[in-house]
Amino acid sequence: MLLLLLVCTLPMLSAPLHTREGKGEGLRLTLDDCIAMARQQSVDAAVALGELKSAYWQWRSYKADLLPEVSFSATLPSYNKRYTSYQQADGGVSYVRNDYLGMDGSLYISQKIWPTGGTLSVETSLDFLHQSGKGGGNQFMSMPVALTLSQPIFGVNHQKWNRRIEPLRYREAQARFLSDTEGVAMKAISLFFNLILAGEQVGIARQNLQKAEELYKVAQAKREMGTISENDVLQLKLDVLNAHSALTNSESNRQARQFALQSFLDVEAEIEPIVPALPQKGSGEEALHLNYDDVLRHALENNAFATTMRRRQLEADYNVASAKANRRSISLYAQLGYTGMAESMGGAYRDLLSKEVVQVGFSVPILDWGKRKGQRKMAESNREIVQGQLRQQAQEFRQDIFILTEQFNNQAEQLRIACEADTIAQKRYNTNIETFKIGSISMLDISDATKAKDEARQNRIAQLHYYWYYYYQLRSITLWDFEKGCDISVDIEKLIK
């Protein structure tokens, strides 16, 4: 069967291709070349790459958020000269003058603790104060080291949930990018075959015009001999005019399809499409036939849909956990360190004193009129809705893959039938033309043969188009190269840079 399909495509490979005058040599493109250019140069590919870059840097930001963060803060300097109120021991109030210069600096190292959701930090700081006026002087206060723990208790662990959701989000973005690039290929295929079909229509229109003019001359000669009616001659004259009109329209349509493909590929040269052959399985001559179970397995492993389902389920669970944790809030704050004070910098680091702070705070609503309960119930209801939607979408996903796989497997037979029908229709047309020249045949038969011939030729191109479109649609869903037998993948790091 594959040999027959290849034989059917040979006339298309040898069909004349038309170029515009004044544009120089045309750019001969195979389907693979067209797809490769579309992935590199088209606007759609640039948009897909931009979305991938955005997801990549979001992922990098998340990964960086898990690492220790080092920060430095300082005030250099802070000068203050003003009068402030001061309440004395006897209750009287007076105003005192403050005139001082201060400087301070702190170095922090903090690390998030994802198993507990807390934050652990180490800090060192030094403060300097110079007071002017009577009794003024220099004062230094140091904190050589302080260890601080901030830990929520009984609350939702946002960091732990993010560790489960964010990797799925990035994996989803990668799979979506690969699917989008295959979608670019599908659009390129449609524009590529549209141009091929438009070229075929021009060829058909020229052939029909040539034959119509020949038949009109034959009819004029037959009319002089009295073997044909005037009505038939006028009908053939009308066919010549209609053929002229069809040729003009088809040429205009081909120019429009040419411009559409040129714009999509971002090229200036005239494109001459080369009709492709069918994809094969391995290096043999066996036509590619896909198994539904294999296609479904690859789709569930690679497609962004499967990752999206897991992410949406986790996000729904996360919203429920957050709503439940919102019923109360308890947090622990603990700090352990050392501090020192002196009139010199060196003295501030001697005779250190311990610094200990332990603080437990909580917030429990006493009466909220069911607000938090309503939030929890709403989150649980939304989770049930999401679960129902995911089940429905999973069923539709499997059904779509089954239908598409069957369409692809049946398309080879549809293409074989279209090729055979085209061959028969062409032979019938040629037979009717020769019969009219040497004998008598009705104009209705010639018109019907011409219409059948034109439709069969266009249907052959359309069926080949469908075959390649289904093939790349399956690649887009499964992210699997059926010819090479491997996953479709790219080097994300290299692509981003």
VEXDREN-2710 file (C-alpha; in Angstrom, 1 decimal):
% VEXDREN-2710
k/r/px/py/pz
1/MET/0.0/0.0/0.0
2/LEU/2.9/2.4/0.8
3/LEU/4.3/1.8/-2.6
4/LEU/1.0/2.8/-4.2
5/LEU/0.8/6.0/-2.1
6/LEU/4.4/7.0/-3.1
7/VAL/3.5/6.4/-6.8
8/CYS/0.5/8.6/-6.4
9/THR/2.6/11.4/-5.0
10/LEU/5.1/11.3/-7.9
11/PRO/2.9/13.4/-10.2
12/MET/2.7/16.1/-7.5
13/LEU/6.5/16.1/-7.1
14/SER/6.9/16.7/-10.8
15/ALA/4.1/19.3/-11.1
16/PRO/5.2/22.7/-12.4
17/LEU/5.7/25.4/-9.8
18/HIS/5.0/29.0/-10.6
19/THR/7.1/32.0/-9.5
20/ARG/6.4/35.7/-9.7
21/GLU/8.3/37.7/-12.2
22/GLY/10.9/40.1/-11.0
23/LYS/11.5/38.2/-7.7
24/GLY/14.5/36.2/-8.7
25/GLU/15.0/32.5/-7.9
26/GLY/12.4/30.9/-5.7
27/LEU/13.1/29.2/-2.4
28/ARG/12.5/25.5/-2.8
29/LEU/11.3/24.1/0.5
30/THR/10.5/20.7/1.7
31/LEU/8.0/20.2/4.5
32/ASP/10.7/19.5/7.0
33/ASP/12.5/22.7/6.0
34/CYS/9.4/24.7/6.3
35/ILE/8.7/23.3/9.8
36/ALA/12.3/24.0/10.9
37/MET/12.1/27.6/9.7
38/ALA/8.8/28.1/11.4
39/ARG/10.2/26.9/14.7
40/GLN/13.1/29.3/14.4
41/GLN/11.7/32.4/12.7
42/SER/7.9/32.6/13.2
43/VAL/6.3/35.0/15.6
44/ASP/4.4/32.1/17.1
45/ALA/7.6/30.4/18.0
46/ALA/9.0/33.6/19.5
47/VAL/5.8/33.9/21.7
48/ALA/6.2/30.3/22.9
49/LEU/9.9/30.9/23.7
50/GLY/8.9/34.1/25.6
51/GLU/6.4/32.2/27.7
52/LEU/9.0/29.5/28.4
53/LYS/11.6/32.1/29.5
54/SER/9.0/33.6/31.9
55/ALA/8.4/30.2/33.5
56/TYR/12.1/29.5/33.6
57/TRP/12.9/32.6/35.6
58/GLN/10.0/32.0/37.9
59/TRP/11.4/28.6/38.6
60/ARG/14.9/30.0/39.1
61/SER/13.4/32.6/41.6
62/TYR/11.7/29.8/43.5
63/LYS/14.9/27.7/43.7
64/ALA/16.8/30.8/44.9
65/ASP/14.2/31.3/47.6
66/LEU/15.1/28.0/49.1
67/LEU/18.8/28.9/49.5
68/PRO/20.3/31.0/52.3
69/GLU/19.9/34.7/51.8
70/VAL/22.6/37.1/52.9
71/SER/21.7/40.8/53.4
72/PHE/23.3/43.9/54.8
73/SER/21.5/46.9/56.1
74/ALA/23.0/50.1/57.5
75/THR/22.3/53.7/58.4
76/LEU/25.3/56.0/57.5
77/PRO/24.7/58.4/59.2
78/SER/21.7/59.6/61.2
79/TYR/22.0/63.1/62.7
80/ASN/19.4/64.4/65.1
81/LYS/19.2/67.8/66.8
82/ARG/15.8/68.6/68.3
83/TYR/13.9/69.2/71.6
84/THR/11.6/66.5/73.0
85/SER/9.3/66.4/76.0
86/TYR/10.5/64.6/79.1
87/GLN/8.4/63.8/82.2
88/GLN/10.3/64.1/85.5
89/ALA/9.9/62.1/88.7
90/ASP/7.5/64.6/90.2
91/GLY/5.2/64.5/87.3
92/GLY/6.3/67.7/85.7
93/VAL/7.1/67.9/82.0
94/SER/10.1/69.7/80.6
95/TYR/11.8/69.8/77.2
96/VAL/15.3/68.5/76.8
97/ARG/17.7/69.0/73.9
98/ASN/18.9/66.0/71.9
99/ASP/21.9/66.4/69.7
100/TYR/23.5/63.2/68.5
101/LEU/25.0/61.4/65.5
102/GLY/24.2/57.7/65.1
103/MET/25.4/55.0/62.7
104/ASP/24.5/51.3/62.6
105/GLY/25.0/48.3/60.4
106/SER/23.7/44.7/60.5
107/LEU/24.6/41.6/58.5
108/TYR/21.9/38.8/58.2
109/ILE/22.0/35.3/57.0
110/SER/18.6/33.7/56.9
111/GLN/17.5/30.2/55.8
112/LYS/13.9/28.9/55.3
113/ILE/13.2/25.6/56.9
114/TRP/10.8/23.9/54.5
115/PRO/9.9/20.8/56.6
116/THR/8.5/23.1/59.3
117/GLY/7.8/26.3/57.5
118/GLY/9.9/28.4/59.8
119/THR/12.9/30.7/59.3
120/LEU/16.3/30.5/60.9
121/SER/18.6/33.4/60.8
122/VAL/22.0/34.5/62.1
123/GLU/22.7/38.2/62.7
124/THR/25.6/40.4/63.7
125/SER/25.4/44.1/64.2
126/LEU/27.2/47.2/65.5
127/ASP/25.6/50.5/66.6
128/PHE/27.5/53.8/67.2
129/LEU/26.2/56.9/69.0
130/HIS/27.9/60.2/69.5
131/GLN/26.1/62.7/71.7
132/SER/27.1/66.4/71.6
133/GLY/27.0/68.9/74.3
134/LYS/27.6/68.7/78.1
135/GLY/28.2/65.1/79.2
136/GLY/28.3/63.8/75.7
137/GLY/30.6/61.2/74.3
138/ASN/30.8/58.0/72.2
139/GLN/28.9/54.9/72.8
140/PHE/29.2/51.5/71.0
141/MET/26.8/48.6/71.2
142/SER/27.6/45.3/69.5
143/MET/25.8/42.1/68.9
144/PRO/28.5/39.7/67.7
145/VAL/26.1/36.9/67.0
146/ALA/22.4/36.2/67.5
147/LEU/20.5/33.1/66.4
148/THR/16.8/33.7/65.7
149/LEU/14.0/31.2/65.0
150/SER/10.6/32.3/63.7
151/GLN/8.2/29.3/63.6
152/PRO/4.4/29.2/62.9
153/ILE/2.7/26.4/64.8
154/PHE/-0.5/24.6/63.6
155/GLY/-0.5/26.8/60.5
156/VAL/-0.3/25.8/56.9
157/ASN/3.3/25.1/55.7
158/HIS/3.4/27.3/52.5
159/GLN/7.0/26.3/51.8
160/LYS/6.2/22.6/51.9
161/TRP/3.3/23.0/49.5
162/ASN/5.4/25.1/47.1
163/ARG/7.9/22.4/47.0
164/ARG/5.2/20.1/45.6
165/ILE/3.5/22.6/43.3
166/GLU/6.3/24.6/41.8
167/PRO/8.2/21.7/40.1
168/LEU/4.9/20.6/38.5
169/ARG/4.3/24.2/37.3
170/TYR/7.8/24.3/35.6
171/ARG/7.4/20.9/34.2
172/GLU/4.0/21.9/32.8
173/ALA/5.6/25.0/31.2
174/GLN/8.3/22.9/29.5
175/ALA/5.7/20.4/28.2
176/ARG/3.5/23.3/27.0
177/PHE/6.5/24.8/25.2
178/LEU/7.1/21.6/23.3
179/SER/3.5/21.3/22.5
180/ASP/3.4/24.9/21.2
181/THR/6.4/24.3/19.0
182/GLU/4.6/21.3/17.5
183/GLY/1.6/23.6/17.2
184/VAL/3.8/25.9/15.2
185/ALA/4.6/23.0/12.9
186/MET/0.9/22.3/12.5
187/LYS/0.3/25.8/11.4
188/ALA/3.2/25.7/9.0
189/ILE/1.8/22.5/7.6
190/SER/-1.5/24.1/6.9
191/LEU/0.0/27.1/5.2
192/PHE/2.4/24.9/3.3
193/PHE/-0.3/22.7/1.9
194/ASN/-2.5/25.7/1.2
195/LEU/0.2/26.9/-1.1
196/ILE/0.5/23.5/-2.7
197/LEU/-3.2/23.3/-3.2
198/ALA/-3.3/26.9/-4.6
199/GLY/-0.6/25.9/-7.1
200/GLU/-2.5/22.9/-8.1
201/GLN/-5.6/25.0/-8.6
202/VAL/-3.6/27.3/-10.9
203/GLY/-2.4/24.3/-12.9
204/ILE/-5.9/22.9/-13.1
205/ALA/-7.3/26.2/-14.3
206/ARG/-4.6/26.5/-17.0
207/GLN/-5.2/23.0/-18.1
208/ASN/-9.0/23.6/-18.2
209/LEU/-8.5/26.8/-20.2
210/GLN/-6.2/25.1/-22.7
211/LYS/-8.7/22.2/-23.2
212/ALA/-11.6/24.6/-23.4
213/GLU/-9.9/26.6/-26.2
214/GLU/-9.1/23.4/-28.0
215/LEU/-12.7/22.1/-27.7
216/TYR/-14.1/25.4/-28.9
217/LYS/-11.9/25.3/-32.0
218/VAL/-13.1/21.7/-32.7
219/ALA/-16.7/22.7/-32.1
220/GLN/-16.4/25.6/-34.6
221/ALA/-15.1/23.2/-37.2
222/LYS/-17.9/20.7/-36.4
223/ARG/-20.4/23.5/-36.7
224/GLU/-19.3/24.3/-40.2
225/MET/-19.8/20.7/-41.0
226/GLY/-23.2/20.7/-39.4
227/THR/-22.5/17.9/-36.9
228/ILE/-23.0/20.1/-33.7
229/SER/-25.6/22.6/-32.7
230/GLU/-25.1/26.3/-32.2
231/ASN/-26.1/25.9/-28.6
232/ASP/-23.1/23.5/-27.9
233/VAL/-20.7/26.0/-29.6
234/LEU/-22.0/28.8/-27.5
235/GLN/-21.7/26.6/-24.4
236/LEU/-18.0/25.9/-25.2
237/LYS/-17.4/29.6/-25.8
238/LEU/-18.9/30.3/-22.4
239/ASP/-16.6/27.6/-20.9
240/VAL/-13.6/29.4/-22.3
241/LEU/-14.7/32.6/-20.6
242/ASN/-15.3/30.8/-17.4
243/ALA/-11.9/29.1/-17.6
244/HIS/-10.3/32.5/-18.0
245/SER/-12.1/33.8/-14.9
246/ALA/-11.2/30.7/-12.9
247/LEU/-7.5/31.1/-13.9
248/THR/-7.5/34.7/-12.8
249/ASN/-9.1/33.9/-9.4
250/SER/-6.8/30.9/-8.8
251/GLU/-3.7/33.0/-9.5
252/SER/-4.9/35.7/-7.1
253/ASN/-5.6/33.0/-4.5
254/ARG/-2.1/31.5/-5.0
255/GLN/-0.5/34.9/-4.5
256/ALA/-2.4/35.3/-1.2
257/ARG/-1.4/31.9/0.0
258/GLN/2.2/32.6/-1.0
259/PHE/2.2/35.9/1.0
260/ALA/0.7/34.1/4.0
261/LEU/3.4/31.5/4.2
262/GLN/6.2/34.1/3.5
263/SER/4.9/36.3/6.3
264/PHE/4.7/33.3/8.7
265/LEU/8.2/32.2/7.9
266/ASP/9.5/35.8/7.7
267/VAL/11.1/35.3/4.3
268/GLU/11.1/37.5/1.2
269/ALA/11.9/34.9/-1.5
270/GLU/9.3/33.2/-3.5
271/ILE/8.6/29.8/-1.9
272/GLU/8.3/26.7/-4.1
273/PRO/6.9/23.9/-1.9
274/ILE/7.9/20.3/-2.5
275/VAL/5.2/17.8/-2.0
276/PRO/6.3/15.5/0.9
277/ALA/6.1/11.7/1.0
278/LEU/4.6/9.9/4.0
279/PRO/6.5/9.3/7.3
280/GLN/7.8/5.7/7.7
281/LYS/8.4/3.5/10.7
282/GLY/12.1/3.0/11.0
283/SER/14.1/2.5/7.8
284/GLY/11.7/-0.1/6.3
285/GLU/8.8/0.5/3.9
286/GLU/6.1/-0.3/6.4
287/ALA/3.6/2.6/6.7
288/LEU/3.4/4.1/10.1
289/HIS/0.6/2.6/12.1
290/LEU/0.0/3.7/15.7
291/ASN/-1.4/1.8/18.7
292/TYR/-3.9/3.7/20.9
293/ASP/-2.4/2.3/24.2
294/ASP/1.1/3.4/23.2
295/VAL/-0.1/6.8/22.2
296/LEU/-2.1/7.3/25.4
297/ARG/0.9/6.1/27.5
298/HIS/3.2/8.7/25.9
299/ALA/0.5/11.4/26.3
300/LEU/0.1/10.7/30.0
301/GLU/3.8/10.7/30.5
302/ASN/4.8/13.8/28.5
303/ASN/1.8/16.0/27.8
304/ALA/1.3/19.1/29.9
305/PHE/-2.3/18.0/30.5
306/ALA/-1.3/15.3/32.9
307/THR/1.0/17.6/34.9
308/THR/-1.7/20.3/34.9
309/MET/-4.2/17.8/36.5
310/ARG/-1.8/17.0/39.3
311/ARG/-1.0/20.6/39.9
312/ARG/-4.6/21.7/40.0
313/GLN/-5.4/18.9/42.4
314/LEU/-2.5/20.0/44.7
315/GLU/-3.6/23.6/44.5
316/ALA/-7.1/22.6/45.5
317/ASP/-5.8/20.6/48.5
318/TYR/-3.6/23.6/49.4
319/ASN/-6.5/26.0/49.4
320/VAL/-8.4/23.6/51.8
321/ALA/-5.4/23.3/54.1
322/SER/-5.0/27.1/54.2
323/ALA/-8.7/27.6/55.0
324/LYS/-8.5/25.1/57.9
325/ALA/-5.3/26.7/59.2
326/ASN/-7.0/30.1/59.2
327/ARG/-9.1/29.1/62.2
328/ARG/-6.3/29.9/64.6
329/SER/-2.8/31.4/64.4
330/ILE/0.1/30.5/66.8
331/SER/3.7/31.5/66.3
332/LEU/6.9/31.0/68.2
333/TYR/9.7/33.6/68.2
334/ALA/13.0/32.8/69.9
335/GLN/16.4/34.6/69.9
336/LEU/19.6/33.7/71.6
337/GLY/22.8/35.8/71.4
338/TYR/25.2/38.1/73.0
339/THR/25.6/41.8/73.3
340/GLY/28.1/44.3/74.6
341/MET/28.3/48.1/75.3
342/ALA/31.3/50.4/75.8
343/GLU/32.7/53.8/74.9
344/SER/35.1/52.2/72.4
345/MET/34.6/49.8/69.6
346/GLY/37.0/47.2/71.0
347/GLY/35.4/47.4/74.4
348/ALA/31.9/46.7/72.9
349/TYR/33.2/43.2/72.1
350/ARG/34.5/42.4/75.6
351/ASP/32.5/41.4/78.7
352/LEU/29.6/40.3/76.6
353/LEU/26.2/39.7/78.1
354/SER/23.7/37.1/77.0
355/LYS/20.6/38.1/75.2
356/GLU/17.6/35.7/75.2
357/VAL/14.1/36.4/73.9
358/VAL/11.3/33.8/73.8
359/GLN/7.9/34.9/72.6
360/VAL/4.8/32.8/71.8
361/GLY/1.8/34.6/70.3
362/PHE/-1.5/33.3/69.3
363/SER/-4.7/34.5/67.8
364/VAL/-8.0/32.6/68.2
365/PRO/-11.3/34.0/67.0
366/ILE/-14.0/33.8/69.6
367/LEU/-17.0/34.9/67.5
368/ASP/-16.7/35.3/63.7
369/TRP/-20.3/34.4/62.8
370/GLY/-19.2/31.3/60.8
371/LYS/-16.9/33.3/58.5
372/ARG/-13.9/30.9/58.7
373/LYS/-16.2/27.8/58.6
374/GLY/-17.7/29.2/55.4
375/GLN/-14.3/29.8/53.9
376/ARG/-13.3/26.2/54.7
377/LYS/-16.5/24.8/53.3
378/MET/-16.1/26.9/50.2
379/ALA/-12.5/25.6/49.7
380/GLU/-13.7/22.1/50.1
381/SER/-16.6/22.6/47.6
382/ASN/-14.2/24.1/45.1
383/ARG/-11.9/21.1/45.5
384/GLU/-14.8/18.8/44.7
385/ILE/-15.6/20.9/41.6
386/VAL/-12.0/20.7/40.5
387/GLN/-12.0/17.0/41.0
388/GLY/-15.1/16.6/38.9
389/GLN/-13.7/18.8/36.2
390/LEU/-10.5/16.9/36.1
391/ARG/-12.3/13.5/35.8
392/GLN/-14.4/14.9/32.9
393/GLN/-11.4/16.4/31.2
394/ALA/-9.4/13.2/31.6
395/GLN/-12.2/11.3/29.9
396/GLU/-12.4/13.8/27.0
397/PHE/-8.6/13.7/26.8
398/ARG/-8.6/9.9/26.3
399/GLN/-11.5/10.1/23.9
400/ASP/-9.8/12.8/21.8
401/ILE/-6.6/10.7/21.6
402/PHE/-8.6/7.6/20.6
403/ILE/-10.4/9.5/17.8
404/LEU/-7.2/11.2/16.6
405/THR/-5.3/7.9/16.5
406/GLU/-8.1/6.2/14.5
407/GLN/-8.2/9.2/12.1
408/PHE/-4.4/8.9/11.5
409/ASN/-4.5/5.2/11.0
410/ASN/-7.4/5.5/8.5
411/GLN/-5.9/8.4/6.7
412/ALA/-3.4/6.3/4.8
413/GLU/-6.2/4.4/3.3
414/GLN/-8.1/7.6/2.6
415/LEU/-5.0/8.9/0.8
416/ARG/-4.7/5.7/-1.3
417/ILE/-8.3/6.0/-2.3
418/ALA/-7.9/9.7/-3.2
419/CYS/-4.8/8.9/-5.4
420/GLU/-6.6/6.1/-7.2
421/ALA/-9.7/8.3/-7.7
422/ASP/-7.5/11.1/-9.1
423/THR/-5.9/8.7/-11.6
424/ILE/-9.3/7.4/-12.7
425/ALA/-10.9/10.8/-13.0
426/GLN/-8.0/12.1/-15.1
427/LYS/-8.2/9.1/-17.4
428/ARG/-12.0/9.6/-17.8
429/TYR/-11.5/13.3/-18.6
430/ASN/-8.9/12.5/-21.2
431/THR/-11.2/9.9/-22.7
432/ASN/-14.1/12.3/-22.9
433/ILE/-12.0/14.9/-24.6
434/GLU/-10.7/12.5/-27.2
435/THR/-14.2/11.2/-27.8
436/PHE/-15.6/14.7/-28.4
437/LYS/-12.8/15.3/-30.9
438/ILE/-13.5/12.2/-33.0
439/GLY/-17.0/11.4/-32.2
440/SER/-20.1/12.7/-30.4
441/ILE/-20.5/13.2/-26.7
442/SER/-22.7/15.5/-24.8
443/MET/-21.4/18.7/-23.2
444/LEU/-22.9/17.6/-19.9
445/ASP/-20.6/14.6/-19.9
446/ILE/-17.6/16.8/-20.6
447/SER/-18.6/19.2/-17.8
448/ASP/-19.2/16.4/-15.3
449/ALA/-15.8/14.8/-16.2
450/THR/-14.0/18.1/-15.8
451/LYS/-15.6/18.8/-12.4
452/ALA/-14.8/15.3/-11.2
453/LYS/-11.2/15.6/-12.4
454/ASP/-10.7/18.9/-10.6
455/GLU/-12.3/17.7/-7.4
456/ALA/-10.2/14.5/-7.4
457/ARG/-7.0/16.3/-7.8
458/GLN/-7.7/18.8/-5.0
459/ASN/-9.0/16.0/-2.7
460/ARG/-5.7/14.1/-3.2
461/ILE/-3.8/17.2/-1.9
462/ALA/-6.3/17.6/0.9
463/GLN/-5.9/14.0/2.1
464/LEU/-2.1/14.3/2.1
465/HIS/-2.5/17.5/4.1
466/TYR/-4.8/15.7/6.7
467/TYR/-2.3/12.9/7.0
468/TRP/0.6/15.2/8.0
469/TYR/-1.6/17.4/10.1
470/TYR/-2.9/14.4/12.1
471/TYR/0.7/13.1/12.5
472/TYR/2.0/16.4/14.0
473/GLN/-1.1/16.8/16.1
474/LEU/-0.3/13.4/17.7
475/ARG/3.3/14.6/18.2
476/SER/2.0/17.7/19.9
477/ILE/-0.2/15.7/22.3
478/THR/2.3/12.9/23.1
479/LEU/5.6/14.8/22.7
480/TRP/6.9/11.6/21.1
481/ASP/8.8/11.2/17.8
482/PHE/7.1/8.2/16.3
483/GLU/9.6/7.8/13.5
484/LYS/12.7/7.9/15.7
485/GLY/11.0/6.2/18.7
486/CYS/12.1/8.8/21.3
487/ASP/10.8/11.7/23.4
488/ILE/10.7/15.2/21.8
489/SER/13.0/17.3/24.0
490/VAL/15.2/20.4/23.9
491/ASP/18.0/21.7/26.0
492/ILE/16.1/24.4/28.0
493/GLU/19.3/26.0/29.5
494/LYS/20.8/26.4/26.1
495/LEU/17.6/27.6/24.6
496/ILE/17.1/30.3/27.3
497/LYS/20.6/31.6/26.9
END
